[in-house]
């Protein structure tokens, strides 16, 4: 396994891979050289091209790096304590953190982060590069567009559609659809920034 990104998010992914018994052959970061959790970090030179995970928490930066890595194959990592129904589809490059729950007939896009103890109920659909933060809850049939970030502890009621590259603040309660690019906070959620 190879990681691109060696910050706090990268540390969590390192531990997931270790818990899965997978070996990490390389860790790359544009700020290299340095060490992270005892692993050497170097700059990517294009010589490795299989089993990558982009281990960067920022959705826009993660997308930029993925688009920069040409002719690379990506893999996914699911922590052994996560509960993922057998009908769930998870795209390449996606990471599911400890304690997360993903329920029946959910579709998770590519290069997403399903963070610690996040709960995603039945038949949700998440686009690519989405981040569901720790303890966030998506009720059934929620749709989340590409690049959207759902903050820690946020709750989204059933059937809500959240657009692309939107931000849902920590602890927000989302009871209405959220258009593309909006920032929504509070209980009930209200738009504060377009």
Secondary structure as UniProt FT lines:
FT   STRAND          2..4
FT   HELIX           8..19
FT   TURN            20..21
FT   STRAND          26..28
FT   TURN            30..31
FT   STRAND          34..36
FT   TURN            37..38
FT   STRAND          39..42
FT   STRAND          52..54
FT   HELIX           59..68
FT   TURN            70..71
FT   STRAND          77..78
FT   TURN            80..81
FT   STRAND          83..84
FT   TURN            86..87
FT   STRAND          89..90
FT   TURN            92..93
FT   STRAND          95..96
FT   TURN            98..99
FT   STRAND          101..102
FT   TURN            104..105
FT   STRAND          107..108
FT   TURN            110..111
FT   STRAND          113..114
FT   TURN            116..117
FT   STRAND          119..120
FT   TURN            122..123
FT   STRAND          125..126
FT   TURN            128..129
FT   STRAND          131..132
FT   TURN            134..135
FT   STRAND          137..138
FT   TURN            140..141
FT   STRAND          143..144
FT   TURN            146..147
FT   STRAND          149..150
FT   TURN            152..153
FT   STRAND          155..156
FT   TURN            158..159
FT   STRAND          161..162
FT   TURN            164..165
FT   STRAND          167..168
FT   TURN            170..171
FT   STRAND          173..174
FT   TURN            180..181
FT   STRAND          183..185
FT   TURN            186..189
FT   STRAND          190..193
//
